[in-house]
């Protein structure tokens, strides 16, 4: 039955995952939004880096052009101040000769142009090819040909921005005025910087897309626990709470912790629902019999017969009392699965053992013997321990005869504290060892007992488990049985603890249900 249910849930989960696969491409999907924001941040970073790099390259290019223009001025002036034509070794005869020598003997760099003007008219230029002919540009000619002092600036030509430096040239023996111009086609000179920026954008864009693809895969793996949480939640129904999220072994990350927390929550929910169902099943099973008995006797009651009325009333009262005990035990077992079922505190074990023996003497005419008492102070819930030992004593009383010996004691052995009840009854057969600890289970030796519901040993087991212990059975059929409540031996804190109670940390340090876990 369980296998069929799990298969149905798995099929539902696979179907849900198929529909969610289509939603992952939705703009509202977490995976898509994560990749979108990451890609946006990467592209913005790429744009910022590219822009800064481009501006640095452009600034470096502009600085190089400005330095070249200053070097050209130095060379121009050196040649003019020398006054000798480098070709003939003779003095310059005219301003035109100076301009021709300056342009001829100065090597123009790429994207650089030398121009010479005499009396405002273009006369000479360097032979380097240029994007546009500045010599034929009237506006540029008007701008530089009449310069009387060294002038620099920019000019918007048909080939883009031009950086120029105009240097006036004159000779004492020549009334003509000349201007030599060194011009850089700045946009052409900056082209490598622009190409570098475009290449960075192209490569960065392709790399970002590739990174986004990889991030899509990685994000899918990272978000898998979240999808599993959703799939598990959708697979949980009112009748099946068995679905769990697969979590890899090891410490894991935050999402693995989330999956483990959800699994733990589902464990607690399933445990709570199972306890509720078990309580309802148990209550319905056990209460149905006394109700049937009461109804049957009331249906045949003769109101005119006083003896019959008295007999029926006595029977109904007895059945109602039995129902009350059943309900009380069931409620106790239900509370046993809650964290606050036990309230540990420092207890004198020897005094507690003697007190229990004095209480159980009223259960029946038996030879009650205090066999031993552990001399220590330990942390436990004295009321629950007393309840468990009294239940064991009551059970022993029902399987023995008047005058039989029943021994009670306590002892510390290593890290364990043991309370026991030993009787001289018929013992417990091997076939009954497991059944008697189950709810409503009775052994063959207790078959004659009709007033109990078979919950006594279940209550004792719940009390032991709440303390982090267990119930042990040592029996030989025909030679009696010894039931032991085995608890962890937790030494009590010093007596000067404020208000005389154990602190919360000590009280819950070894409690398996600390933190809300269900045993």
Secondary structure, 3 states (H helix, E strand, C coil): CHHHHHHHHHHHHHHHHHHHHHHCCCCCCHHHHHHHHHHHHHHHHHHHHHHHHHHHHHHHHHHHHHHHHHHHHHHHHHHHHHCECCCCCCECCCHHHHHHHHHHHCCCCCCEEEEEEECCEEEEECCCCCCCCHHHCHHHHHHHCCCCCCEEEEEEECCEEEEEEEEEEEECCEEEEEEEEEEEEHHHHCHHHHHHHHHHHHHHHHHHHHHHHHHHHHHHHHCHHHHHHHHHHHHCCCCCCCCCCCCCCCCCCHHHHHHHHHHHHHHHHHHHHHHHHHHHHHHHHHHHHHHHHHHHHHHCCCCCCHHHHHHHHHHHHHHHHHHHHHHHHHHHHHHCCCHHHCCCEEEEHHHHHHHHHHHHHHHCCCEEEEEECCCCEEEECHHHHHHHHHHHHHHHHHCCCCCCEEEEEEEEECCEEEEEEEECCCCCCHHHCCHHHCCCCCCHHHCCCCCCCCCHHHHHHHHHHHCCCEEEEEECCCCCEEEEEEEECCECCCCCCHHHCCCHHHHHCCCCCCCCCCC
